[in-house]
Each structure stands twice: as structure tokens, then as C-alpha cells.
């Protein structure tokens, strides 16, 4: 997979800086354990969230991240930035979230020159968290719509591979 990665000098445009005037742009991430109520359509899972363009790009992980282990994950709709600091009940009876990890991240590679609202199909990140430290690779799996052509680029509901490669 890594051989297909292209280098880009900077994924984040200057307007996305969190701290004006700083040369190193670090965006935040959080991993929340989302305990779902009994009988819910979705099982309890881990929400992996990346700060980007004023929202949190979010993926549902079926289990706690483990270094060196690849897992199939699902892209979820973007979440509000409030989840970076939130723990507690989720509205509309959708369970509760507990923070497992948080920190900053840097983009190493993200080929494709995606627009701000689009998640690039491959992202290599360096996370600086309390639990997760090191490289994480997120790769979107090819999905086909019913006509057999590539689906839209929104990535919500798409299947991805998540690998925490470590240092």
C-alpha cells in the first residue's frame, strides 16, 4: 500500500490553522469509546475523529486500536468539534461516549489533492496522543454503486482499513 502513496507538501490550507502565526500546523484528534444502548442497531464501537475544516472527520472502529493490527472501519458523518472535549450521554438516546485518547496529528501523505470537504482515499498520519503515538494509515476501499461505477467521493458509509503502525 505504501508504494502507492504520493507526497504533497501540505494538505491543510493556511485558512485551517488553529494557531495563527505558527509555522507548524497540528490538528487535533480524539478516540472515544461509544457505548450503545441495549437493542441499538449499531454495536458499541470506538469513534476515531480527526479535526479538519471546522468539523471532525469520523470513523467507527469495531474495537480498540492495537499497534500493528489492521481493521475494517466505517466512515461516519462529520461530527461537531465539541466532541474533542466531550464525554457523557449522546443525544436522542444514542448511548454515551468516554474519551480513550486525544492529541495532535500531522499529515504525512494524502495523495489525490482532495478538496477540503473530501477525505482523501489514502491518508498517512503521525499521531501524538496519550495512547496512540506514531503512524496511522487510513485507506478507503474501492466501492461500487449499483451501476458498477465508482460511487461519490463523500466517503460517508464507505469501508476503510485502519492500521496503527507505531513509531
Buried (B, 14 or more C-beta within 10 A) or exposed (E): EEEEBEEBEEBBEEEBBEEEEEEEBBBBBBBBBBBBEEEEEEEBBBBBBBBBBEBBBBBBBEEBBEEEEBBEBBBBEBBEBEBBEBEEEBEEEBBBBEBBBBBBBBBBBBBBEBEEEBBBBBBBBBBBBEBBBBBBBBBBEEEEEEEEEEBEBEBEEBBBBBBBBEE
